[in-house]
Amino acid sequence: MTDSNDDNVVSYQKNKNFPFSLALVSLIGFSILNLEYNEPIIPVLGFHGIINPKNTDSRSQLGLMHYPQEDLEKLLVNLINDNYWFLSTQDLYDFFLTKSQKIPTKYRNQKPIMISFDDGYKTVYTNLIPLLSKLENKYGKKIKVVLFINPATLARKGSKKFTHLGCQDLRDGLKKGFYDIQSHGLNHKDLTTLNRRELINELVQSRTKLRQCTQDLDPEQKVASHFAYPYGAYNKQVESYVAKYYLSSYLYNDEIVTHTCLKNYYEIPRLMVNREKSTTQLLEIARGIFPKQHKEKNKEICQ
């Protein structure tokens, strides 16, 4: 009789604890799923030129890959209000990839993002610098943007060529603290099609000319320390030579990868931004709300 009662008590206690155990297991499982899909991310957005909507000629000439100035302003204002940290290439390298330096106290509660512009279009000076100055005056926030430049396409002094930046434009943006100037190859060639000698020339001359333009403003030689593959095209040979002359390199592959999973500093992913991507879409990406294909890619790489 006693044994039977004891068995009943034990059975009752097990049944009583079962809902709690089930809840605990569910909570652990949910946490694992969250960790799987919510690793810390650093979106790297890849723009080209900036269209002024008041200039209808520029809208028709520059095509879809250039972004409206008014939409960019909305994006930047939202990022400022959401307390984002606008990274330079060296920031990403030092604080997140190599972790060779501790994140400064003032940035520890901020969310990192990188805003980059390829090819050195003139509108990144004429339309972007006034916008960045305006936002700094209004919000007290300095926005750093990364420019991946092909120095062979820079407008010469006194030239009437208005499609691309000149050296003086780069210097002005650097002095004002808005530009992080990095290399995109000398002539914007597909590096995978070049022989060894041509490849080295594209890499070395790009770095040399950018540093000649900015040498008195850049004593630490941070200019042209990082690279972006023209057209996003690379192979093992290209990557191996880029690694000889640069600290890191960026793709243009429309992917997002968590920095904790990134093992190769010469394959840093970037999102392709054009006029078909709305401000809302870019903000969702920045906040970690990805389309399904990005989540699946992250899961695959981080495993």
DONUBA-444862 format. One record per residue (C-alpha): residue number from 1; residue in three letters; y, z, x. Coordinates in steps of 0.05 Angstrom, whole numbers, plus 5000, padded with zeros to 4 digits. Layout:
% DONUBA-444862
+-----+------+------+------+------+
!  nr ! rest !   py !   pz !   px !
+-----+------+------+------+------+
! NUM !  ALA !    Y !    Z !    X !
...
+-----+------+------+------+------+
END
This chain:
% DONUBA-444862
+-----+------+------+------+------+
!  nr ! rest !   py !   pz !   px !
+-----+------+------+------+------+
!   1 !  MET ! 5000 ! 5000 ! 5000 !
!   2 !  THR ! 5048 ! 5018 ! 5056 !
!   3 !  ASP ! 5030 ! 4957 ! 5096 !
!   4 !  SER ! 5044 ! 4913 ! 5036 !
!   5 !  ASN ! 5112 ! 4944 ! 5025 !
!   6 !  ASP ! 5129 ! 4937 ! 5099 !
!   7 !  ASP ! 5112 ! 4863 ! 5095 !
!   8 !  ASN ! 5156 ! 4855 ! 5035 !
!   9 !  VAL ! 5214 ! 4889 ! 5071 !
!  10 !  VAL ! 5206 ! 4844 ! 5132 !
!  11 !  SER ! 5201 ! 4783 ! 5088 !
!  12 !  TYR ! 5264 ! 4803 ! 5050 !
!  13 !  GLN ! 5303 ! 4815 ! 5114 !
!  14 !  LYS ! 5282 ! 4747 ! 5141 !
!  15 !  ASN ! 5303 ! 4713 ! 5076 !
!  16 !  LYS ! 5368 ! 4752 ! 5076 !
!  17 !  ASN ! 5385 ! 4730 ! 5147 !
!  18 !  PHE ! 5364 ! 4658 ! 5135 !
!  19 !  PRO ! 5431 ! 4634 ! 5106 !
!  20 !  PHE ! 5468 ! 4665 ! 5165 !
!  21 !  SER ! 5421 ! 4632 ! 5215 !
!  22 !  LEU ! 5428 ! 4565 ! 5180 !
!  23 !  ALA ! 5504 ! 4571 ! 5181 !
!  24 !  LEU ! 5503 ! 4589 ! 5255 !
!  25 !  VAL ! 5459 ! 4529 ! 5272 !
!  26 !  SER ! 5504 ! 4483 ! 5230 !
!  27 !  LEU ! 5566 ! 4510 ! 5266 !
!  28 !  ILE ! 5536 ! 4498 ! 5334 !
!  29 !  GLY ! 5514 ! 4428 ! 5314 !
!  30 !  PHE ! 5584 ! 4412 ! 5288 !
!  31 !  SER ! 5615 ! 4438 ! 5352 !
!  32 !  ILE ! 5569 ! 4393 ! 5394 !
!  33 !  LEU ! 5588 ! 4333 ! 5352 !
!  34 !  ASN ! 5662 ! 4349 ! 5360 !
!  35 !  LEU ! 5654 ! 4355 ! 5435 !
!  36 !  GLU ! 5618 ! 4289 ! 5436 !
!  37 !  TYR ! 5674 ! 4252 ! 5402 !
!  38 !  ASN ! 5735 ! 4292 ! 5421 !
!  39 !  GLU ! 5736 ! 4293 ! 5496 !
!  40 !  PRO ! 5807 ! 4295 ! 5524 !
!  41 !  ILE ! 5835 ! 4225 ! 5525 !
!  42 !  ILE ! 5894 ! 4192 ! 5558 !
!  43 !  PRO ! 5913 ! 4128 ! 5523 !
!  44 !  VAL ! 5942 ! 4075 ! 5569 !
!  45 !  LEU ! 5981 ! 4025 ! 5528 !
!  46 !  GLY ! 5992 ! 3955 ! 5557 !
!  47 !  PHE ! 6055 ! 3918 ! 5533 !
!  48 !  HIS ! 6090 ! 3856 ! 5559 !
!  49 !  GLY ! 6161 ! 3838 ! 5537 !
!  50 !  ILE ! 6206 ! 3871 ! 5485 !
!  51 !  ILE ! 6235 ! 3828 ! 5430 !
!  52 !  ASN ! 6303 ! 3842 ! 5402 !
!  53 !  PRO ! 6298 ! 3824 ! 5328 !
!  54 !  LYS ! 6371 ! 3803 ! 5328 !
!  55 !  ASN ! 6353 ! 3747 ! 5376 !
!  56 !  THR ! 6311 ! 3697 ! 5337 !
!  57 !  ASP ! 6304 ! 3652 ! 5397 !
!  58 !  SER ! 6268 ! 3705 ! 5438 !
!  59 !  ARG ! 6221 ! 3719 ! 5380 !
!  60 !  SER ! 6198 ! 3647 ! 5376 !
!  61 !  GLN ! 6195 ! 3636 ! 5452 !
!  62 !  LEU ! 6157 ! 3698 ! 5473 !
!  63 !  GLY ! 6101 ! 3696 ! 5423 !
!  64 !  LEU ! 6055 ! 3749 ! 5395 !
!  65 !  MET ! 6043 ! 3789 ! 5458 !
!  66 !  HIS ! 6114 ! 3814 ! 5461 !
!  67 !  TYR ! 6133 ! 3876 ! 5420 !
!  68 !  PRO ! 6192 ! 3887 ! 5373 !
!  69 !  GLN ! 6245 ! 3934 ! 5401 !
!  70 !  GLU ! 6253 ! 3971 ! 5334 !
!  71 !  ASP ! 6178 ! 3984 ! 5330 !
!  72 !  LEU ! 6175 ! 4009 ! 5401 !
!  73 !  GLU ! 6233 ! 4057 ! 5386 !
!  74 !  LYS ! 6194 ! 4085 ! 5326 !
!  75 !  LEU ! 6133 ! 4095 ! 5370 !
!  76 !  LEU ! 6172 ! 4130 ! 5426 !
!  77 !  VAL ! 6209 ! 4175 ! 5378 !
!  78 !  ASN ! 6144 ! 4198 ! 5347 !
!  79 !  LEU ! 6113 ! 4210 ! 5415 !
!  80 !  ILE ! 6174 ! 4251 ! 5436 !
!  81 !  ASN ! 6170 ! 4292 ! 5372 !
!  82 !  ASP ! 6095 ! 4302 ! 5383 !
!  83 !  ASN ! 6109 ! 4330 ! 5453 !
!  84 !  TYR ! 6077 ! 4276 ! 5496 !
!  85 !  TRP ! 6081 ! 4272 ! 5571 !
!  86 !  PHE ! 6096 ! 4201 ! 5595 !
!  87 !  LEU ! 6053 ! 4193 ! 5657 !
!  88 !  SER ! 6066 ! 4153 ! 5719 !
!  89 !  THR ! 6007 ! 4121 ! 5755 !
!  90 !  GLN ! 6012 ! 4175 ! 5808 !
!  91 !  ASP ! 6012 ! 4230 ! 5755 !
!  92 !  LEU ! 5947 ! 4203 ! 5726 !
!  93 !  TYR ! 5916 ! 4197 ! 5795 !
!  94 !  ASP ! 5937 ! 4266 ! 5821 !
!  95 !  PHE ! 5930 ! 4310 ! 5759 !
!  96 !  PHE ! 5873 ! 4278 ! 5720 !
!  97 !  LEU ! 5830 ! 4232 ! 5763 !
!  98 !  THR ! 5826 ! 4265 ! 5831 !
!  99 !  LYS ! 5853 ! 4332 ! 5806 !
! 100 !  SER ! 5884 ! 4340 ! 5875 !
! 101 !  GLN ! 5943 ! 4376 ! 5845 !
! 102 !  LYS ! 5951 ! 4427 ! 5790 !
! 103 !  ILE ! 5988 ! 4406 ! 5727 !
! 104 !  PRO ! 6058 ! 4435 ! 5729 !
! 105 !  THR ! 6071 ! 4491 ! 5680 !
! 106 !  LYS ! 6122 ! 4451 ! 5640 !
! 107 !  TYR ! 6070 ! 4398 ! 5624 !
! 108 !  ARG ! 6010 ! 4442 ! 5608 !
! 109 !  ASN ! 6022 ! 4442 ! 5533 !
! 110 !  GLN ! 6040 ! 4369 ! 5529 !
! 111 !  LYS ! 5993 ! 4311 ! 5511 !
! 112 !  PRO ! 5989 ! 4256 ! 5564 !
! 113 !  ILE ! 6000 ! 4182 ! 5551 !
! 114 !  MET ! 6018 ! 4122 ! 5594 !
! 115 !  ILE ! 6064 ! 4065 ! 5573 !
! 116 !  SER ! 6057 ! 4003 ! 5616 !
! 117 !  PHE ! 6089 ! 3934 ! 5617 !
! 118 !  ASP ! 6059 ! 3873 ! 5653 !
! 119 !  ASP ! 6090 ! 3812 ! 5687 !
! 120 !  GLY ! 6162 ! 3836 ! 5696 !
! 121 !  TYR ! 6196 ! 3802 ! 5637 !
! 122 !  LYS ! 6272 ! 3808 ! 5636 !
! 123 !  THR ! 6270 ! 3841 ! 5568 !
! 124 !  VAL ! 6238 ! 3902 ! 5599 !
! 125 !  TYR ! 6307 ! 3912 ! 5630 !
! 126 !  THR ! 6355 ! 3883 ! 5579 !
! 127 !  ASN ! 6322 ! 3913 ! 5517 !
! 128 !  LEU ! 6282 ! 3972 ! 5544 !
! 129 !  ILE ! 6331 ! 4007 ! 5591 !
! 130 !  PRO ! 6385 ! 4016 ! 5537 !
! 131 !  LEU ! 6332 ! 4043 ! 5490 !
! 132 !  LEU ! 6305 ! 4093 ! 5541 !
! 133 !  SER ! 6376 ! 4115 ! 5557 !
! 134 !  LYS ! 6392 ! 4124 ! 5483 !
! 135 !  LEU ! 6329 ! 4167 ! 5472 !
! 136 !  GLU ! 6343 ! 4209 ! 5533 !
! 137 !  ASN ! 6414 ! 4224 ! 5509 !
! 138 !  LYS ! 6390 ! 4240 ! 5439 !
! 139 !  TYR ! 6327 ! 4280 ! 5453 !
! 140 !  GLY ! 6337 ! 4303 ! 5525 !
! 141 !  LYS ! 6271 ! 4271 ! 5545 !
! 142 !  LYS ! 6262 ! 4224 ! 5603 !
! 143 !  ILE ! 6210 ! 4171 ! 5587 !
! 144 !  LYS ! 6174 ! 4141 ! 5647 !
! 145 !  VAL ! 6144 ! 4072 ! 5639 !
! 146 !  VAL ! 6098 ! 4035 ! 5688 !
! 147 !  LEU ! 6116 ! 3964 ! 5708 !
! 148 !  PHE ! 6061 ! 3920 ! 5737 !
! 149 !  ILE ! 6100 ! 3867 ! 5774 !
! 150 !  ASN ! 6086 ! 3799 ! 5807 !
! 151 !  PRO ! 6141 ! 3796 ! 5860 !
! 152 !  ALA ! 6135 ! 3721 ! 5869 !
! 153 !  THR ! 6161 ! 3713 ! 5797 !
! 154 !  LEU ! 6222 ! 3758 ! 5807 !
! 155 !  ALA ! 6288 ! 3723 ! 5794 !
! 156 !  ARG ! 6327 ! 3710 ! 5858 !
! 157 !  LYS ! 6396 ! 3738 ! 5867 !
! 158 !  GLY ! 6448 ! 3694 ! 5834 !
! 159 !  SER ! 6393 ! 3655 ! 5798 !
! 160 !  LYS ! 6404 ! 3632 ! 5726 !
! 161 !  LYS ! 6331 ! 3645 ! 5711 !
! 162 !  PHE ! 6330 ! 3697 ! 5656 !
! 163 !  THR ! 6257 ! 3702 ! 5638 !
! 164 !  HIS ! 6238 ! 3753 ! 5691 !
! 165 !  LEU ! 6268 ! 3814 ! 5725 !
! 166 !  GLY ! 6303 ! 3811 ! 5792 !
! 167 !  CYS ! 6298 ! 3860 ! 5849 !
! 168 !  GLN ! 6365 ! 3891 ! 5829 !
! 169 !  ASP ! 6338 ! 3905 ! 5758 !
! 170 !  LEU ! 6278 ! 3941 ! 5788 !
! 171 !  ARG ! 6323 ! 3981 ! 5833 !
! 172 !  ASP ! 6368 ! 4001 ! 5776 !
! 173 !  GLY ! 6310 ! 4024 ! 5732 !
! 174 !  LEU ! 6279 ! 4062 ! 5791 !
! 175 !  LYS ! 6345 ! 4097 ! 5807 !
! 176 !  LYS ! 6353 ! 4118 ! 5734 !
! 177 !  GLY ! 6283 ! 4148 ! 5736 !
! 178 !  PHE ! 6253 ! 4104 ! 5681 !
! 179 !  TYR ! 6210 ! 4056 ! 5723 !
! 180 !  ASP ! 6145 ! 4068 ! 5759 !
! 181 !  ILE ! 6138 ! 4002 ! 5797 !
! 182 !  GLN ! 6067 ! 3980 ! 5814 !
! 183 !  SER ! 6032 ! 3916 ! 5835 !
! 184 !  HIS ! 6002 ! 3861 ! 5792 !
! 185 !  GLY ! 5987 ! 3812 ! 5849 !
! 186 !  LEU ! 6036 ! 3766 ! 5883 !
! 187 !  ASN ! 6032 ! 3706 ! 5836 !
! 188 !  HIS ! 5992 ! 3730 ! 5776 !
! 189 !  LYS ! 5930 ! 3690 ! 5797 !
! 190 !  ASP ! 5860 ! 3702 ! 5772 !
! 191 !  LEU ! 5835 ! 3739 ! 5834 !
! 192 !  THR ! 5762 ! 3723 ! 5820 !
! 193 !  THR ! 5776 ! 3649 ! 5835 !
! 194 !  LEU ! 5806 ! 3661 ! 5904 !
! 195 !  ASN ! 5773 ! 3660 ! 5972 !
! 196 !  ARG ! 5777 ! 3721 ! 6017 !
! 197 !  ARG ! 5840 ! 3700 ! 6053 !
! 198 !  GLU ! 5877 ! 3682 ! 5989 !
! 199 !  LEU ! 5856 ! 3747 ! 5957 !
! 200 !  ILE ! 5881 ! 3790 ! 6014 !
! 201 !  ASN ! 5947 ! 3752 ! 6013 !
! 202 !  GLU ! 5957 ! 3765 ! 5939 !
! 203 !  LEU ! 5944 ! 3839 ! 5948 !
! 204 !  VAL ! 5982 ! 3852 ! 6012 !
! 205 !  GLN ! 6043 ! 3808 ! 6000 !
! 206 !  SER ! 6053 ! 3838 ! 5931 !
! 207 !  ARG ! 6055 ! 3908 ! 5960 !
! 208 !  THR ! 6099 ! 3887 ! 6018 !
! 209 !  LYS ! 6151 ! 3852 ! 5976 !
! 210 !  LEU ! 6156 ! 3906 ! 5923 !
! 211 !  ARG ! 6166 ! 3959 ! 5977 !
! 212 !  GLN ! 6218 ! 3916 ! 6013 !
! 213 !  CYS ! 6257 ! 3913 ! 5948 !
! 214 !  THR ! 6256 ! 3988 ! 5938 !
! 215 !  GLN ! 6246 ! 4018 ! 6007 !
! 216 !  ASP ! 6310 ! 4059 ! 6011 !
! 217 !  LEU ! 6296 ! 4088 ! 5941 !
! 218 !  ASP ! 6223 ! 4104 ! 5954 !
! 219 !  PRO ! 6214 ! 4146 ! 6017 !
! 220 !  GLU ! 6144 ! 4169 ! 5996 !
! 221 !  GLN ! 6122 ! 4097 ! 5983 !
! 222 !  LYS ! 6097 ! 4110 ! 5913 !
! 223 !  VAL ! 6118 ! 4039 ! 5894 !
! 224 !  ALA ! 6059 ! 3990 ! 5896 !
! 225 !  SER ! 6007 ! 4045 ! 5908 !
! 226 !  HIS ! 5969 ! 4025 ! 5845 !
! 227 !  PHE ! 5947 ! 3958 ! 5817 !
! 228 !  ALA ! 5931 ! 3921 ! 5753 !
! 229 !  TYR ! 5885 ! 3860 ! 5754 !
! 230 !  PRO ! 5920 ! 3797 ! 5730 !
! 231 !  TYR ! 5887 ! 3775 ! 5664 !
! 232 !  GLY ! 5843 ! 3837 ! 5672 !
! 233 !  ALA ! 5797 ! 3793 ! 5715 !
! 234 !  TYR ! 5757 ! 3826 ! 5771 !
! 235 !  ASN ! 5689 ! 3827 ! 5804 !
! 236 !  LYS ! 5656 ! 3867 ! 5859 !
! 237 !  GLN ! 5692 ! 3830 ! 5915 !
! 238 !  VAL ! 5760 ! 3836 ! 5882 !
! 239 !  GLU ! 5750 ! 3910 ! 5868 !
! 240 !  SER ! 5727 ! 3924 ! 5939 !
! 241 !  TYR ! 5790 ! 3891 ! 5969 !
! 242 !  VAL ! 5837 ! 3925 ! 5919 !
! 243 !  ALA ! 5807 ! 3991 ! 5941 !
! 244 !  LYS ! 5828 ! 3976 ! 6013 !
! 245 !  TYR ! 5902 ! 3972 ! 5995 !
! 246 !  TYR ! 5912 ! 4012 ! 5930 !
! 247 !  LEU ! 5894 ! 4081 ! 5904 !
! 248 !  SER ! 5872 ! 4057 ! 5835 !
! 249 !  SER ! 5871 ! 3996 ! 5790 !
! 250 !  TYR ! 5877 ! 3981 ! 5716 !
! 251 !  LEU ! 5840 ! 3934 ! 5670 !
! 252 !  TYR ! 5866 ! 3901 ! 5607 !
! 253 !  ASN ! 5804 ! 3907 ! 5564 !
! 254 !  ASP ! 5828 ! 3941 ! 5499 !
! 255 !  GLU ! 5785 ! 4002 ! 5511 !
! 256 !  ILE ! 5796 ! 4077 ! 5513 !
! 257 !  VAL ! 5756 ! 4122 ! 5558 !
! 258 !  THR ! 5762 ! 4197 ! 5568 !
! 259 !  HIS ! 5788 ! 4213 ! 5637 !
! 260 !  THR ! 5733 ! 4265 ! 5647 !
! 261 !  CYS ! 5681 ! 4209 ! 5643 !
! 262 !  LEU ! 5718 ! 4160 ! 5687 !
! 263 !  LYS ! 5680 ! 4155 ! 5752 !
! 264 !  ASN ! 5711 ! 4092 ! 5781 !
! 265 !  TYR ! 5787 ! 4095 ! 5794 !
! 266 !  TYR ! 5788 ! 4019 ! 5801 !
! 267 !  GLU ! 5766 ! 4007 ! 5729 !
! 268 !  ILE ! 5818 ! 4046 ! 5689 !
! 269 !  PRO ! 5819 ! 4018 ! 5618 !
! 270 !  ARG ! 5882 ! 3998 ! 5580 !
! 271 !  LEU ! 5895 ! 3981 ! 5508 !
! 272 !  MET ! 5922 ! 3912 ! 5494 !
! 273 !  VAL ! 5986 ! 3918 ! 5453 !
! 274 !  ASN ! 6018 ! 3860 ! 5416 !
! 275 !  ARG ! 6057 ! 3849 ! 5352 !
! 276 !  GLU ! 5993 ! 3853 ! 5311 !
! 277 !  LYS ! 5986 ! 3927 ! 5327 !
! 278 !  SER ! 6032 ! 3969 ! 5284 !
! 279 !  THR ! 6067 ! 4032 ! 5304 !
! 280 !  THR ! 6021 ! 4070 ! 5258 !
! 281 !  GLN ! 5959 ! 4042 ! 5292 !
! 282 !  LEU ! 5985 ! 4060 ! 5361 !
! 283 !  LEU ! 6003 ! 4131 ! 5339 !
! 284 !  GLU ! 5933 ! 4140 ! 5311 !
! 285 !  ILE ! 5903 ! 4118 ! 5377 !
! 286 !  ALA ! 5949 ! 4165 ! 5415 !
! 287 !  ARG ! 5927 ! 4223 ! 5369 !
! 288 !  GLY ! 5854 ! 4208 ! 5380 !
! 289 !  ILE ! 5840 ! 4172 ! 5315 !
! 290 !  PHE ! 5800 ! 4113 ! 5340 !
! 291 !  PRO ! 5767 ! 4054 ! 5307 !
! 292 !  LYS ! 5691 ! 4061 ! 5306 !
! 293 !  GLN ! 5680 ! 4013 ! 5364 !
! 294 !  HIS ! 5723 ! 4056 ! 5411 !
! 295 !  LYS ! 5684 ! 4119 ! 5393 !
! 296 !  GLU ! 5618 ! 4085 ! 5406 !
! 297 !  LYS ! 5643 ! 4059 ! 5473 !
! 298 !  ASN ! 5667 ! 4128 ! 5494 !
! 299 !  LYS ! 5599 ! 4158 ! 5475 !
! 300 !  GLU ! 5562 ! 4105 ! 5515 !
! 301 !  ILE ! 5604 ! 4114 ! 5578 !
! 302 !  CYS ! 5606 ! 4190 ! 5576 !
! 303 !  GLN ! 5530 ! 4198 ! 5570 !
+-----+------+------+------+------+
END
